[in-house]
């Protein structure tokens, strides 16, 4: 077995890429199948609605990666500023670039969107990724809803760095209230945001990380197969229903947790090798996640008009075209903007910590631009959906 202190979990990075691809394909189905302005093949969007569960895989991964990356920072408040700076520079700059491009289009073409899209409340919430005055789904970048939950999780996790016992109490209370939200009819700000049951997926990911740090032998192959089966079953069940509900999201989260832990343990034992293409897809997954939806908003009308000129063309052609263009755009955004930006910010002055309390984090992997740690080379925990 490889030394876990130097383990590079490429399977986590590959999981990010595949999860992002699932979300992209889900949104392709909403444009091709669910949107009445275009092809409107309703059965397609219904049967493939389970692809949205890629978001739940992201949330589990986020919990796993954050604990693996910062487990040695728990109970060390001097690392808090460094931790916060890493989260900010990884999540916000490239997000602001994509968000800014979208908002500029609404500003230049006032009739293009609804009035709320340029309202101060919408702009401020989108800029900060914090619901400041109640809960709202009105976002200029629709996929950013997941980032609100990510930022909330980062805040809760930060209490573990301040004080171990305090952090465990906060995390436990947050989890308990998230469970209670399954059974209580609370205002949306509490039930859908502050204590959303989706936050249990972050905690499940942390449990997977804890499992990876234990030296007990586990049936890694069986865990992986069981996890993939549960996750695929949740996708299939959603397709039969025609939508996704919270029980299915939690089932998918359980499957993702088992898959993450099992695949990483197989990797430790040298029984799983991740192709370079999947690692790169994981590297570019955040850019892919951010850019694909506004790209579809711009390209889908053009593809539909072209298809109307040749209606005998199988719908699979525009479907594949949208997915292909999204992957290309995501890769280009990552290579030419996101990665250079991360390198630039990694060389900028960082918060100073006390001698002997230096954070274990190292900003970027030299070869791939992946967020790394000295102890564990782990992918970025900025999982956007």
ChimeraX attribute file (.defattr): number of C-alpha atoms within 10 A of each C-alpha:
attribute: neighborCount
match mode: 1-to-1
recipient: residues
	/A:1	10
	/A:2	11
	/A:3	9
	/A:4	15
	/A:5	11
	/A:6	12
	/A:7	16
	/A:8	21
	/A:9	22
	/A:10	24
	/A:11	27
	/A:12	26
	/A:13	27
	/A:14	23
	/A:15	25
	/A:16	33
	/A:17	25
	/A:18	20
	/A:19	26
	/A:20	32
	/A:21	22
	/A:22	20
	/A:23	25
	/A:24	27
	/A:25	24
	/A:26	21
	/A:27	24
	/A:28	25
	/A:29	26
	/A:30	22
	/A:31	24
	/A:32	25
	/A:33	23
	/A:34	19
	/A:35	14
	/A:36	12
	/A:37	12
	/A:38	18
	/A:39	18
	/A:40	16
	/A:41	17
	/A:42	16
	/A:43	14
	/A:44	16
	/A:45	24
	/A:46	20
	/A:47	20
	/A:48	24
	/A:49	26
	/A:50	30
	/A:51	27
	/A:52	23
	/A:53	27
	/A:54	28
	/A:55	24
	/A:56	28
	/A:57	30
	/A:58	31
	/A:59	31
	/A:60	31
	/A:61	33
	/A:62	29
	/A:63	27
	/A:64	29
	/A:65	27
	/A:66	22
	/A:67	21
	/A:68	21
	/A:69	24
	/A:70	21
	/A:71	17
	/A:72	15
	/A:73	23
	/A:74	20
	/A:75	19
	/A:76	16
	/A:77	19
	/A:78	20
	/A:79	25
	/A:80	21
	/A:81	16
	/A:82	19
	/A:83	20
	/A:84	15
	/A:85	14
	/A:86	19
	/A:87	18
	/A:88	13
	/A:89	15
	/A:90	22
	/A:91	20
	/A:92	16
	/A:93	15
	/A:94	22
	/A:95	22
	/A:96	14
	/A:97	13
	/A:98	16
	/A:99	22
	/A:100	16
	/A:101	13
	/A:102	16
	/A:103	17
	/A:104	12
	/A:105	12
	/A:106	18
	/A:107	14
	/A:108	9
	/A:109	10
	/A:110	13
	/A:111	9
	/A:112	11
	/A:113	14
	/A:114	12
	/A:115	10
	/A:116	13
	/A:117	19
	/A:118	18
	/A:119	10
	/A:120	10
	/A:121	16
	/A:122	18
	/A:123	19
	/A:124	14
	/A:125	19
	/A:126	23
	/A:127	14
	/A:128	14
	/A:129	21
	/A:130	18
	/A:131	20
	/A:132	13
	/A:133	9
	/A:134	11
	/A:135	17
	/A:136	16
	/A:137	10
	/A:138	16
	/A:139	18
	/A:140	22
	/A:141	19
	/A:142	14
	/A:143	19
	/A:144	21
	/A:145	19
	/A:146	19
	/A:147	21
	/A:148	19
	/A:149	26
	/A:150	26
	/A:151	18
	/A:152	18
	/A:153	21
	/A:154	18
	/A:155	13
	/A:156	16
	/A:157	20
	/A:158	23
	/A:159	21
	/A:160	24
	/A:161	23
	/A:162	18
	/A:163	15
	/A:164	17
	/A:165	14
	/A:166	14
	/A:167	19
	/A:168	15
	/A:169	14
	/A:170	16
	/A:171	18
	/A:172	13
	/A:173	13
	/A:174	21
	/A:175	21
	/A:176	14
	/A:177	20
	/A:178	23
	/A:179	18
	/A:180	16
	/A:181	19
	/A:182	16
	/A:183	9
	/A:184	11
	/A:185	10
	/A:186	13
	/A:187	11
	/A:188	14
	/A:189	16
	/A:190	16
	/A:191	21
	/A:192	18
	/A:193	22
	/A:194	20
	/A:195	25
	/A:196	21
	/A:197	24
	/A:198	25
	/A:199	25
	/A:200	23
	/A:201	28
	/A:202	28
	/A:203	23
	/A:204	23
	/A:205	29
	/A:206	22
	/A:207	19
	/A:208	26
	/A:209	25
	/A:210	15
	/A:211	16
	/A:212	20
	/A:213	14
	/A:214	9
	/A:215	8
	/A:216	7
	/A:217	7
	/A:218	15
	/A:219	10
	/A:220	21
	/A:221	16
	/A:222	14
	/A:223	21
	/A:224	23
	/A:225	16
	/A:226	18
	/A:227	25
	/A:228	21
	/A:229	17
	/A:230	21
	/A:231	29
	/A:232	19
	/A:233	17
	/A:234	24
	/A:235	26
	/A:236	17
	/A:237	17
	/A:238	23
	/A:239	20
	/A:240	15
	/A:241	14
	/A:242	18
	/A:243	18
	/A:244	20
	/A:245	12
	/A:246	11
	/A:247	12
	/A:248	21
	/A:249	25
	/A:250	20
	/A:251	21
	/A:252	28
	/A:253	31
	/A:254	24
	/A:255	26
	/A:256	33
	/A:257	32
	/A:258	27
	/A:259	29
	/A:260	28
	/A:261	27
	/A:262	27
	/A:263	26
	/A:264	25
	/A:265	27
	/A:266	21
	/A:267	21
	/A:268	18
	/A:269	13
	/A:270	11
	/A:271	13
	/A:272	15
	/A:273	11
	/A:274	14
	/A:275	11
	/A:276	11
	/A:277	11
	/A:278	18
	/A:279	23
	/A:280	19
	/A:281	23
	/A:282	27
	/A:283	25
	/A:284	28
	/A:285	30
	/A:286	28
	/A:287	27
	/A:288	28
	/A:289	23
	/A:290	25
	/A:291	25
	/A:292	25
	/A:293	20
	/A:294	18
	/A:295	16
	/A:296	20
	/A:297	11
	/A:298	10
	/A:299	14
	/A:300	21
	/A:301	14
	/A:302	12
	/A:303	17
	/A:304	18
	/A:305	12
	/A:306	12
	/A:307	18
	/A:308	13
	/A:309	9
	/A:310	10
	/A:311	11
	/A:312	8
	/A:313	11
	/A:314	10
	/A:315	15
	/A:316	10
	/A:317	11
	/A:318	19
	/A:319	18
	/A:320	13
	/A:321	14
	/A:322	24
	/A:323	20
	/A:324	14
	/A:325	15
	/A:326	25
	/A:327	22
	/A:328	13
	/A:329	18
	/A:330	23
	/A:331	22
	/A:332	15
	/A:333	20
	/A:334	24
	/A:335	17
	/A:336	10
	/A:337	14
	/A:338	23
	/A:339	20
	/A:340	13
	/A:341	16
	/A:342	21
	/A:343	15
	/A:344	10
	/A:345	17
	/A:346	17
	/A:347	9
	/A:348	9
	/A:349	7
	/A:350	12
	/A:351	13
	/A:352	13
	/A:353	15
	/A:354	9
	/A:355	7
	/A:356	7
	/A:357	13
	/A:358	14
	/A:359	21
	/A:360	19
	/A:361	21
	/A:362	16
	/A:363	21
	/A:364	19
	/A:365	15
	/A:366	10
	/A:367	6
	/A:368	13
	/A:369	21
	/A:370	23
	/A:371	23
	/A:372	20
	/A:373	21
	/A:374	15
	/A:375	19
	/A:376	19
	/A:377	23
	/A:378	24
	/A:379	30
	/A:380	28
	/A:381	25
	/A:382	26
	/A:383	25
	/A:384	26
	/A:385	27
